[in-house]
Amino acid sequence: MKKAIITFYSYTGNTKLVAESLKEELGQGYQTDLMQIDTLDESPTFIGQAVRAFLKKEAKISKETVSDFSPYDLIAIGTPVWAFGPAPAVRTLLNGCTGIQDKKIILFSTYGSGTGKNKCMREMETIVKDKGAAQTVLFGVQQFELKNKEKVINSVKTAISKI
């Protein structure tokens, strides 16, 4: 059976909800691991987080975070959109990860207003493409849509159908 990993950072639980929905749908064709990124130095305030994200700072992440994706056929990476970019923990993971050459990558985000979501996704896509990803699929879910499980599942299914 093919192997997939879903790696994500979630401060409020929104991105985790999408990651769990993705795991549920991938479970039909993939043995899927779900890994939440734990930070060791994330700012406890929204303003602090936004400043770090805007300045493209990285975060210290737990050593248990998988960063070598070579055992996986499919890799999904999720982040909230903070100040037009990924959360610092996801930036750390993307910049330091290995083993994504010739792999299929799903990049996903959760966001409030939507301002900056496209910039965030393009930045993430550029990083994985520069590391040799074979294919990228992007999708996002707006915060208010998270209450509608069917809408979340439809977004996930649409993304999966493109890989």
N, C-alpha and C positions, 0 to 999 in steps of 0.2 A: 504494500500500500504506500502511496505517496505521503510524504511528510510536509507539514506546514507549521509555521510558527507565527503567532500574532503577538507582537511586542508593542506595548503602549504605555503612555504616561497619562494619568488621570488625577487631577487635583480635586475635582468636585464629584467625580463618578460618571460624568457624561460620556467621556471617551471610553471608559470601562464598559458601559452599557452597549456601545456600538461594537467593541471588541468581543464581548460575549455573544452578541447576535451573529457576528462574523464567524466565530468558532462553531456555533450551532449549525450554520449553513455549510461550512467547510467540512464538518464532521461526516457528511454524506459521501465524501470522496477522498478525504485526507485524514491521516492520523494527525491531530492538531494539538500543539502545545500553546498555552496561553501564558504570557509572561508580562506582569506589570513591572515597570521600571521604578525602583525605589531610589529616591534622591537622598543624599547625605547632607546637602547644604542649601536646599531650596528656601527662598525667602518666605516667611510666614504671611506676608501681606500681598495683596493683589498688585499694588503699585510697585513693590519691590520686584515681583515676578515680571511685570510688564517692562520695567526698566531693563532687567537682565535680558529678556527676550529681544527687546528693541536694539540693544547693544550687541546682540548675537553672542552673548556669553554662554559658556557651557556650564553644566552643573556636575558636581561629583555624584556618580551613581554607584550603587551597590556592586561589589565584585561578583555577586551571584547573577548579575544581568548577563544574559547570553549576548555575545557580540560577534561570535564566529557562526555565521549562518550556513556554512558549507554542508551540514547534514540535511538541510531542508530543500525541498523542491519549490516551495512557495513561501514567500516572506511577506507579512503584513506589518506595517508600522503605523501607529496612530498617535495623534497629538491634539491637544486643544490649540486653537490659534490664539497666540498672545502677541500683541503689538506687531502684527503683520508677519509673524514667523512662528516656527515651532517652539514648544516649551524648551528651555535650556537642557533638560534631561534628554529629550529626543535629539536635540542638536549634538549632544555628546555621543549618543549611540550612533547616529548617522555618520559622524566624522570618524569614529573609531571602529566601525564594524568592518568585518572581512567576510569573504566567502559568498558574495552576492553576484559574482561574475556569472553571466549567462543564466541568471535566475529571473523568475517572474516575481514582481513586487507589487503589492497593493499598498498604496499610501492613503490614509484616511484622516479626516480631521473633524472636530466638533467646534462650533463657533457660535457666538452670540449674534452680533449685527451682520456679520458677513464681510465687514470691512477688513481687508487684508487676507482673506482666505485664499484667494487665487495666488497672491504673492507667496504665502506660506507653502502652498502645495508645489508651486514652481521651484521654490528653493529646495525643498525636499527631493523633488524629482531630479533636479540637476545633480545633487550629491550622489544619488544612487546610480544615475546614468554615467557619471564620471567614474564610478567604481565598476562599471561594466554590466549593469543590469540589462537583461535581454528585453524585458517588457515592463512597462509600468502602467498601472491602472489607478486612477485617482477618484476619490469621492469624499463628500463631506455631508454632515448632518447638522442642521441648525438646531440650536438648543431647544426652541419651542417644539420642534418636530419629534423630540425624544419621547414625548408622552404618547405618541402614536406608534405603537410597536409595529403595526403593519407597514407604516411608512419607512421605518428604520429597516425592516426586513427587505422591503422592496429595493431600497438603496443598496443594501448588501448584495442581494441577488443580482442586481444589475451589474455591479462591479465584478462579481464572480463570473458572470456570463461572458465577460470580456477577456478572461484569461485563458 
